[in-house]
Amino acid sequence: MSKIDFKPGNMLYPVPAVMVSCGTYGEESDIITIAWAGTVCSDPPMVSISVRPERYSFHMIKETGEFVINLVSEELTAAMDTCGVRSGRDCNKWELCHLTPAPSEIVRCPVIDEAPVQIECRVVSDTDLGSHHMFVARVEAVHVEKRYMDEKNRLDLEAARLVTYSHGVYHALGKSLGTFGFSVRKKKNIRKGKRTSDSKQRKNKEQ
């Protein structure tokens, strides 16, 4: 296959597009749009976000040691984009984007009430990586809108219509391609089917 070489850079796409709320509920708070966010540990549950120090929200996360990752549905895409291009120094993003701050269960910063999923986080480490600081945080609580849960009590991605980001473009999640482990189960079924077929052939010969 023919390849094109690029200089080293961020080519890990797509990534989740999220709104991170920070500060203190009822006092100073802000919303920052983040694309550099991810899972880093399952037990204990931990996530990370990377933020430029010059961002208005940076000092709030640094001082409180807390933030909330709010997942973004298609309906919230415009609000998320606005929170990414406007600064909290110049405007109140809650009012500008018609978003509702609501109290968290554990942390002091507000959640975005309209978000389908809200992940309350408490910072455990802050690493200066260069252009960004990476905040690694323990997940303290998770809230999911009931209408987005399926019959197995899992988040229904199709119903939530979550948004991803790639090369400056927002994307809706596409069709499902299979469930975890489907390739192994498929191979087992094929082998099982082959054994059944061979068994039938042997039985027919004996008859």
Buried (B, 14 or more C-beta within 10 A) or exposed (E): EEEEEEEEEEEEEBBBBBBBBBBBBEEEBBBBBBBBBEEEEEEEBBBBBBBEEEBBBBBBBBEBBBBBBBBBBEEBBEBBBBBBEBBBEEEEBBEBBEBEBBEBEEBBBBBBBBBBBBBBBBBEEBEEEEEBBBBBBBBBBBBBBEEBBEEEEEBBBEBBBBBBBBEEEBBEBEEEEEEEEEEEEEEEEEEEEEEEEEEEEEEEEEE
